[in-house]
Amino acid sequence: MYDGAGIMLSRELEQSLNLAIRKARENRHEYITVEHLLYALLDNPPAIQAIQACGGSIEGLRNELDNFLEQYIPLLPEDSDEDSQPGLGFQRVIQRAILHVQGTGRKEVTGLTIYPMVFPESAGKARVCPHPLVLIRTKGLRKMKHRPHLLRLPSTSMSKPWRGV
């Protein structure tokens, strides 16, 4: 997918975005949230590698996110013909990832680019309710910032490792 500014979304990321939207719509959630996006990234190979490098459990995080989405995301009314709408946080994550890629001179946004961009969105909510991102946020950011080699992908996927927040 081409974003109009010379930046492409990887096929895997495009599939993840579609999965996030589909999950929100199937569950009749009012908004497509950062949590929907993170849930979808649990099937995105570059993001899986990053999550596991940060000590995250894919199945554990999937269960936590399922519980979070069920408990905290408002539903559309039963009689409503409205569709789930992208939340502001969801939009900001994608915008931050595109800006990051532009700033580094790369041409493609991947799941590995999106994954760390969800952390700023979770900071406020983490204090209010048991947010699943808290499980890996601090450890993940520390590893990405100080040990980026842990997140290197094979050269066929990405030529440069992600270099921190």
C-alpha positions, 0 to 999 in steps of 0.5 A, spaced: 500 500 500 502 506 498 501 512 502 502 518 497 509 520 500 514 515 498 512 511 504 510 504 503 506 499 508 509 492 508 504 487 505 505 484 512 503 490 516 497 491 511 494 485 513 495 486 520 491 493 519 486 489 516 486 484 521 485 490 527 479 493 523 476 486 522 477 484 529 474 491 531 468 490 527 466 483 528 466 485 536 462 491 534 467 495 538 465 503 537 473 504 536 479 501 532 484 502 538 491 501 539 489 494 542 486 492 536 493 494 532 497 490 537 492 484 537 493 484 530 501 485 530 501 478 534 500 475 527 506 479 524 513 476 524 517 482 525 513 484 530 513 477 533 520 477 533 520 484 537 515 482 542 519 476 543 526 479 544 523 484 549 520 478 553 513 478 551 509 471 550 505 472 544 499 467 547 499 471 554 499 477 550 493 475 546 489 473 552 491 479 556 489 483 550 482 479 549 480 480 556 482 488 555 478 489 549 472 485 552 472 489 558 474 496 556 472 497 549 465 500 548 460 497 543 456 500 538 449 499 540 445 493 537 440 497 533 446 501 530 448 501 523 454 505 524 461 501 523 467 501 528 471 508 527 479 508 527 480 511 534 485 517 535 491 513 538 490 508 532 491 514 527 497 517 531 501 510 531 500 509 524 502 517 523 508 516 528 511 510 524 510 513 517 514 519 520 519 515 523 520 511 517 521 518 513 526 520 518 530 514 517 530 515 510 527 508 509 521 507 504 517 501 508 513 501 514 513 494 517 510 491 523 517 492 527 516 499 525 509 500 528 510 496 534 514 501 539 510 506 536 504 503 540 508 505 547 506 512 548 499 511 547 499 506 552 502 510 558 496 514 560 491 508 560 496 504 564 495 508 570 487 507 570 486 500 568 491 493 567 493 495 560 497 489 557 502 493 554 505 494 561 507 487 561 513 489 556 513 496 555 519 498 560 523 492 558 522 493 551 523 500 550 530 499 554 532 493 549 530 497 543 534 503 545 540 500 548 541 493 544 538 494 538 542 488 535 536 484 538 531 486 534 535 486 527 531 482 522 534 478 516 537 483 511 532 480 506 526 483 511 530 490 513 536 493 511 537 497 518 535 495 525 530 500 528 534 505 533 530 506 539 524 511 540 
